[in-house]
Amino acid sequence: MQQHTTSYYAASRNQHVDYPELLDSVECDVCIIGAGYTGLSTALFLLEQGFTVTIVEAAKVGFGASGRNGGQIVNSYSRDIDVIERTVGARQASLLGAMAFEGGRIIRERVARYGIECDLKDGGVFAAFNDKQMKHLEAQKRLWERYGNDQLELLDSRRIRDVVATNRYVGGLLDMSGGHIHPLNLALGEAAAVVSLGGNIYEQSPAIRIDRGDRPVVHTPKGQVRSRFVVVAGNAYLGGLVPELASKSMPCGTQVIATEPLSEELAHRLLPQDYCVEDCNYLLDYYRLSGDRRLIYGGGVVYGARDPANIEKIIRPKMLKTFPQLAKVKIDFAWTGNFLLTLSRLPQVGRLGDNLYYSQGCSGHGVTYTHLAGKILAEALRGQAERFDAFASLPHYPFPGGRMMQVPFSALGAAYYQLRDRLGV
Ligand SMILES: Cc1cc2nc3c(=O)[nH]c(=O)nc-3n(C[C@H](O)[C@H](O)[C@H](O)COP(=O)(O)OP(=O)(O)OC[C@H]3O[C@@H](n4cnc5c(N)ncnc54)[C@H](O)[C@@H]3O)c2cc1C
């Protein structure tokens, strides 16, 4: 039986529910593969609109990235709207830009409507190491304001020290519509909401084959789901189930540590307003306080999603570079998780045939996008596909050299960006 990875989140989850394994043949309108945010958000929107829904999950609800991530509610996409403006036509870009802040609103609405306890806090900071990154943040503020975000504030070198106790940054951008959550408790709360609306969730039930056609059938080792539509939401953990999707995306690992609980005084000194922070490097560090005042610190990327041998050894030095004052603080938890990278770093969205839909590959920033994905997938299944098609129109390309070359290619790319980050160019 696959359990949640050993993490601070699993140790502090507020529900210990085992959903049953699928042992039967069931019928429904929509079968969803994967119980991360994409699958759960899609299920909730569909159930709210009267569809019958079954989710099959290979392991546990929130087993994947959704139950292990940094917990940062980051707006927009892993490449920003200006890149989208240059990639697709004006109409598509304005549709996608208008959706860039919707995911965060959906999370807050879900938390309020279903009473989900997940330590939700408002406020996220992008921190700049140099003037070039600061200029980028100024441009990002103008861009995001153009698309309706009026909750932004530039922080100069003095102001940023008021929100994070390190002298590494020259400034930053505060987004009060960003924020942070306990990611696994959000996923578990959403799963409980799915069940409360009559949805079915089966754990330990991997989809091992999809018979496509008018009435597709999703097979698990001991059961099957016959439905009108299938939504594939397995992201970095999907493997080769849908071969068409594999060459244009690559699973990557990123690592997180959690300290022991800090004293109230120390926690307040580090992050007085309790905002989350991510820096502006390509290979970025991200951190925040948990509900019980641990510092949750993430960073690093392992291309190809191999598990690194000693996570603490990789991440602790990064944490101490930012906060040398934590030298004596113990690390209680260290874990890794996989996100799905695309070459453009934009989400990979579309349909195969008339009734098999997918959304994946949000490349590192997916907490907000995956919640939006649920909404646009549900719209598309109801026949209103304009917003879905705006995402589906984003071009995607195979990683050069094909699957075998994905890892070396991206590792080269990472080395290049690491050098750029270090030189501040
Ligand atoms: C360590 C880490 C830190 C991150 N930090 C942040 C952050 O701070 N902010 C942010 O915005 N984003 C962050 N991300 C990215 C974000 O977590 C993801 O983009 C998002 O959670 C993806 O959700 P998902 O539902 O698409 O995929 P997942 O959450 O990975 O869910 C996919 C699910 O599908 C299941 N599955 C796969 N194959 C099958 C199958 N064949 N049959 C049945 N089930 C299957 C898996 O078991 C899994 O539960 C982070 C990611 C990681 C790994």
The ligand as an SDF file (V2000), in Angstrom:
LIG
                    3D

 53 58  0  0  0  0  0  0  0  0999 V2000
    8.2280   19.8260   -3.5310 C   0  0  0  0  0  0  0  0  0  0  0  0
    7.3240   20.6900   -4.3620 C   0  0  0  0  0  0  0  0  0  0  0  0
    7.1350   22.0150   -4.0130 C   0  0  0  0  0  0  0  0  0  0  0  0
    6.2670   22.8070   -4.7550 C   0  0  0  0  0  0  0  0  0  0  0  0
    5.9680   24.0520   -4.2840 N   0  0  0  0  0  0  0  0  0  0  0  0
    5.0200   24.7760   -4.9210 C   0  0  0  0  0  0  0  0  0  0  0  0
    4.6020   26.0140   -4.3530 C   0  0  0  0  0  0  0  0  0  0  0  0
    5.0240   26.4130   -3.2700 O   0  0  0  0  0  0  0  0  0  0  0  0
    3.6850   26.7490   -5.0610 N   0  0  0  0  0  0  0  0  0  0  0  0
    3.1700   26.3110   -6.2580 C   0  0  0  0  0  0  0  0  0  0  0  0
    2.3640   27.0150   -6.8640 O   0  0  0  0  0  0  0  0  0  0  0  0
    3.5030   25.1050   -6.7650 N   0  0  0  0  0  0  0  0  0  0  0  0
    4.3920   24.3300   -6.1130 C   0  0  0  0  0  0  0  0  0  0  0  0
    4.7030   23.0930   -6.5960 N   0  0  0  0  0  0  0  0  0  0  0  0
    3.9450   22.5790   -7.7690 C   0  0  0  0  0  0  0  0  0  0  0  0
    2.5440   22.1270   -7.3840 C   0  0  0  0  0  0  0  0  0  0  0  0
    2.5770   21.4290   -6.1740 O   0  0  0  0  0  0  0  0  0  0  0  0
    1.9810   21.2480   -8.5100 C   0  0  0  0  0  0  0  0  0  0  0  0
    2.0150   21.9820   -9.7200 O   0  0  0  0  0  0  0  0  0  0  0  0
    0.5440   20.7990   -8.2700 C   0  0  0  0  0  0  0  0  0  0  0  0
    0.3480   20.3320   -6.9660 O   0  0  0  0  0  0  0  0  0  0  0  0
    0.1790   19.7150   -9.2800 C   0  0  0  0  0  0  0  0  0  0  0  0
   -1.0680   19.1840   -8.9630 O   0  0  0  0  0  0  0  0  0  0  0  0
   -1.6710   17.9840   -9.8060 P   0  0  0  0  0  0  0  0  0  0  0  0
   -2.9720   17.6330   -9.2270 O   0  0  0  0  0  0  0  0  0  0  0  0
   -1.6490   18.3580  -11.2530 O   0  0  0  0  0  0  0  0  0  0  0  0
   -0.6070   16.8060   -9.6400 O   0  0  0  0  0  0  0  0  0  0  0  0
   -0.2650   15.9390   -8.3350 P   0  0  0  0  0  0  0  0  0  0  0  0
   -0.5360   16.6730   -7.0940 O   0  0  0  0  0  0  0  0  0  0  0  0
    1.1100   15.4020   -8.5220 O   0  0  0  0  0  0  0  0  0  0  0  0
   -1.3340   14.7660   -8.3850 O   0  0  0  0  0  0  0  0  0  0  0  0
   -1.3080   13.7380   -9.3300 C   0  0  0  0  0  0  0  0  0  0  0  0
   -1.9510   12.5200   -8.6880 C   0  0  0  0  0  0  0  0  0  0  0  0
   -2.2320   11.5660   -9.6950 O   0  0  0  0  0  0  0  0  0  0  0  0
   -1.9700   10.2910   -9.1850 C   0  0  0  0  0  0  0  0  0  0  0  0
   -1.7420    9.4080  -10.3320 N   0  0  0  0  0  0  0  0  0  0  0  0
   -0.7220    9.4350  -11.2390 C   0  0  0  0  0  0  0  0  0  0  0  0
   -0.8750    8.4630  -12.1400 N   0  0  0  0  0  0  0  0  0  0  0  0
   -2.0320    7.8060  -11.8410 C   0  0  0  0  0  0  0  0  0  0  0  0
   -2.7030    6.7070  -12.4020 C   0  0  0  0  0  0  0  0  0  0  0  0
   -2.2310    6.0610  -13.4710 N   0  0  0  0  0  0  0  0  0  0  0  0
   -3.8580    6.2920  -11.8220 N   0  0  0  0  0  0  0  0  0  0  0  0
   -4.3520    6.9380  -10.7380 C   0  0  0  0  0  0  0  0  0  0  0  0
   -3.7250    7.9810  -10.1490 N   0  0  0  0  0  0  0  0  0  0  0  0
   -2.5830    8.4130  -10.6900 C   0  0  0  0  0  0  0  0  0  0  0  0
   -0.7530   10.4840   -8.3130 C   0  0  0  0  0  0  0  0  0  0  0  0
   -0.6140    9.4430   -7.3600 O   0  0  0  0  0  0  0  0  0  0  0  0
   -1.0370   11.8290   -7.6800 C   0  0  0  0  0  0  0  0  0  0  0  0
   -1.7230   11.7120   -6.4420 O   0  0  0  0  0  0  0  0  0  0  0  0
    5.6010   22.2840   -5.9100 C   0  0  0  0  0  0  0  0  0  0  0  0
    5.8290   20.9630   -6.2980 C   0  0  0  0  0  0  0  0  0  0  0  0
    6.6760   20.1660   -5.5370 C   0  0  0  0  0  0  0  0  0  0  0  0
    6.8900   18.7470   -5.9400 C   0  0  0  0  0  0  0  0  0  0  0  0
  1  2  1  0
  2  3  1  0
  2 52  2  0
  3  4  2  0
  4  5  1  0
  4 50  1  0
  5  6  2  0
  6  7  1  0
  6 13  1  0
  7  8  2  0
  7  9  1  0
  9 10  1  0
 10 11  2  0
 10 12  1  0
 12 13  2  0
 13 14  1  0
 14 15  1  0
 14 50  1  0
 15 16  1  0
 16 17  1  0
 16 18  1  0
 18 19  1  0
 18 20  1  0
 20 21  1  0
 20 22  1  0
 22 23  1  0
 23 24  1  0
 24 25  2  0
 24 26  1  0
 24 27  1  0
 27 28  1  0
 28 29  2  0
 28 30  1  0
 28 31  1  0
 31 32  1  0
 32 33  1  0
 33 34  1  0
 33 48  1  0
 34 35  1  0
 35 36  1  0
 35 46  1  0
 36 37  1  0
 36 45  1  0
 37 38  2  0
 38 39  1  0
 39 40  1  0
 39 45  2  0
 40 41  1  0
 40 42  2  0
 42 43  1  0
 43 44  2  0
 44 45  1  0
 46 47  1  0
 46 48  1  0
 48 49  1  0
 50 51  2  0
 51 52  1  0
 52 53  1  0
M  END
$$$$
